[in-house]
């Protein structure tokens, strides 16, 4: 069989080619990581990706760019960066990302030597860390692993090339470059043992990191890197104050807002109203949480790991566990659809509890994913009136004489609009032709029916007129189509006019099921606004959704709804994310401690077992030494001899075994071990300037007729000694 | 011991050194040329010397012949020469009433074919046939030239008016091609003081027997060539075939020639195995005359230089075994 000789190394040209291509790969990796950042520099990143892919596919093309270009490129980039930063301050992450992208593009295209390669690695690492810290997703782990291996290989190549003196300004000839050829060469050149070793090392590093992950306490990344916190824009979704149209704006957003692990798919009872915030006050055309709700005594501040419900007794507390993962920047209010036994957080958390309206908020909008668990959750159609709401019960049926509308719950009856606007509302209420004293549910159905007849649903409402002081009244008078906020707002105003306390509720309605990992997800576009009306007869707040297209107009009737199912590529990718959330983000301290203890105990058990074994061994060994020829020790003797024989045999056969390994892996070496060793010694002896006779001897082993290892070994020993001697005389 | 080959390396080295020293007594300062001649001799190949007249080509050949105690003949090629002038001719013998073969000058151990390109292709080819096979047939009778047999042909690369350049296929028959070159100042001074104008006046004595030469030639075949070195040779050959500037690459005969020349080089250094260095040091003399440029140049000397340049590039490009 003729095997082409396998030159043991890549030459400088090939090494440079590999280095250049790996640089482009690394650039691609960092663009990928930046792309998952979502900071509005997508076109830039796209251009960068195209450039990197081009540099990978046609590496020769980049080399053809005139060197003069690079001289002018640097000032241009500097100018762009300065202008970009000046224009977009105080936002500084988007221009930073653009800067990084530009720099990487420049580095990919321009020729690089050592210094530039190191810069490249650094910039890419920066990209990865930034995006990893901001997104906290499973992809980050994949990216950092890829990066590590790439960077290690790149650094290795840089070290290799560093040996040559003329590596400073090497110009790569891409003339006869082909990917297939290079890959084939690299594959042939890579030493299996070295490859195996590096895989082992890599595995070891990953293993150790995982162990550290288990053992080291979590810290808050946002607190550790404070500047990241101010950087990303919050989706100004559900704040204390909502102008008309705000919710509809969120409805344009396709990204995922919530992911929910539920006890079972059946636990969702088909309504799926993810209630977040209650807006009780309507002034100047906007709904907001009234000042009273935003301060004590309604709002309690606490630093807690769990919130126990005051309304449920201990026996009721137990229940299935829901885990909700809220994406960063969605809101500081937690979507909790109804009553619960307890809400638990990963760690002590500053929370704001507005128990009167069943709202739980954080002290600030979290920029990375926030997860919490709810125990014994139920979807409420009716919320039991709180202590504060008793005020409404007393007043019910009478004309409200209390003029102090500034404080909850009176805010739910306030109509801070002009008199002729109230007249419009009154006209509509009278047009419904209802008897006085109708209960809230019946009234709701009548108003909803009226709204559905007159208006249709659309994200672009009409009816707004310049002269009108109030947008909702204007819509009621002139409009024909509107969005959920207008429906809900109109309902609230009408109800208040008719004497029913009513408040607007915002959150998400709907969602879909991801069957890949069996969880529920809600997108930002499912943001919704609806109404809660106070039902004095039952003493609770009744949920009413006056927007058409979501069930029946009768708030008491539940329609069966079909849950949408996620499918395809997106479902799969998104399931990766929830896996990451479940296993990493939501990694609880208890679990951590448990695993750590488990590990420790396992280790201790193991060492104990080893120790006892050793003791036994020692004892029997002693017994054997004392009386070696007793029959009961025959097992020992035979065993020891066998082991020794086996070891000796393996030692003798080590070269044949090595050859066998090469043969089995299809990488038959051109050289047998003796020649290989001789070649190595020859190289060293030549470098050390050993005497001619020794070199001739080594040459005859390397190039002469085959010799056995036994015969060659003395020469090798001699060579080793000679080299050592030389090194001592002339250590360089 | 299995690895010790049949070659008694020290004795071989001593023999070669003896020969070399003897030739160098006369041919001053031309170590490389002498070495190559000896390599050619022990490899059993033929040598083509391309150089100007008066540089000592004939002297070298004569010296070689005398040093190895061999017969020497010189054929001056002219355009009116016939094959029989070289090979010999059958003459009718009146006494025996039979044709008797009169052997020509080719029947010698060392044959100097001076200005081989001056004669017609017909005559050239008759010489080359003998060179190739080591035997010749005349009138149905086969004659073997006595071993050792070595043809040293010369060509004048400058004065090529009215010549018949050897076709490449014929060039292939020569194991090596080389140039003599001018002697340097010291050596020329030495030649001035001691040299004779005519080689007949020179007093070379045989230092190596004919038998020893034949023995050396047999040893060359035994010189061990390791697998990676053999592959190195093949890769060098393949590289010449891939090179676009050449009209054609080196033939398999060239491959064998390079191998045998490398073996001879190793042997002449007293080694029983071939090093990559051996291959490299005979690469140029073995390959240059086997390669021609695609765009031929008007000046043959210049063309040789271009070929040598390309060959040097190939030599640098092809990775030698570690």
Interface residues (C-beta under 8 A of the other chain):
Chain A: X4 X5 X7 X8 X11 X670 X671 X675 X679 X683 X696 X699 X700 X702 X703 X704 X705 X706 X707 X711
Chain B: X1 X2 X3 X5 X224 X226 X227 X228 X229 X231 X232 X235 X271 X272 X273 X274 X275 X276 X319 X321 X322
